[in-house]
């Protein structure tokens, strides 16, 4: 059963932003926070942070997270960072990584491979850029009627409830011709937003919702939203969609140009 929050750290500035964001969420949710650093093994032809130094640095990160009120454990792993994070996602409720808004994780460990987490991680993945996070408000979620889309709306509503934020549900007319946004029976009737709103009100009645119909490019709309919102939730296409589907491209474009915390919710894997 998935539980707890896992944050991958490489001791860079984006990594620090991810740690602080994770600690705040863990404290608010009463969840355990696991801080993981993965050092490349020499068998991979590269060397990361040496074990002794990594352990020392992890001690400092633990103290920082505990000072923010989180219940923390740490883990120093030797091996492939990407594979280790995917493995950690098997039992995590949320996997968190820090990123540049240009799409690259700093440090020697992760590089640009982190984009693959959107398609391979088994838990939702939070991407946290190293940008100012103060003076932001609201939780935003992209609405569609796929199983994954409904899960994203539910998680976004729970997050809004936890932090007392307003939830904005975004739907787009542009999705009318995209199967990644179709209802389960294949209809493109524009009713996904209404159905999502009804579910939110039934499951999280204390959450205030607003709805927005996006009539411009959806990626541009959501990217602008990441500059202002506390967090944006997007669903990754279900397994029935190919990696080259419009839905997958949308997620790719958003994660490459983040302006704020964004959580990608996976489909069935």
KAFENBEL-V743758 format. One record per backbone hydrogen bond with DSSP energy under -1.0 kcal/mol. NH is the residue of the N-H (numbers start at 1). CO is the residue of the C=O. Records with the same first field share a line. If there is no record, write none. Layout:
NH->CO + CO
This chain:
3->91
5->32
6->94
7->34
8->96
9->36
16->12
17->13
18->14
19->15
20->16
21->17
22->18
23->19
24->20
25->21
26->22
27->23
28->24
29->25
30->26
31->26
33->71
34->5
35->73
36->7
37->75
39->77
44->41
45->42
54->50
55->51
56->52
57->53
58->54
59->55
60->56
61->57
62->58
63->59
64->60
65->61
66->62
67->63
69->66
70->65
73->33
75->35
77->37
79->39
84->80
85->81
86->82
87->83
88->84
89->85
90->87
91->88
93->4
94->4
95->124
96->6
97->126
99->128
100->104
103->100
105->111
113->110
115->112
116->113
117->114
118->115
119->116
120->116
121->117
125->264
126->95
127->262
128->97
130->99
131->129
137->228
139->166
140->231
141->168
142->233
143->170
150->146
151->147
152->148
153->149
154->150
155->151
156->152
157->153
158->154
159->155
160->156
161->157
162->158
163->159
165->160
167->208
168->139
169->210
170->141
171->212
173->214
175->172
176->173
178->175
181->178
182->179
183->187
186->183
195->191
196->192
197->193
198->194
199->195
200->196
201->197
202->198
203->199
204->200
207->204
210->167
212->169
214->171
221->217
222->218
223->219
224->220
225->221
226->222
228->225
229->225
230->138
231->138
232->261
233->140
234->263
236->265
241->238
245->242
249->245
250->246
251->247
252->248
253->249
254->250
255->251
256->252
257->254
262->127
263->232
264->125
265->234
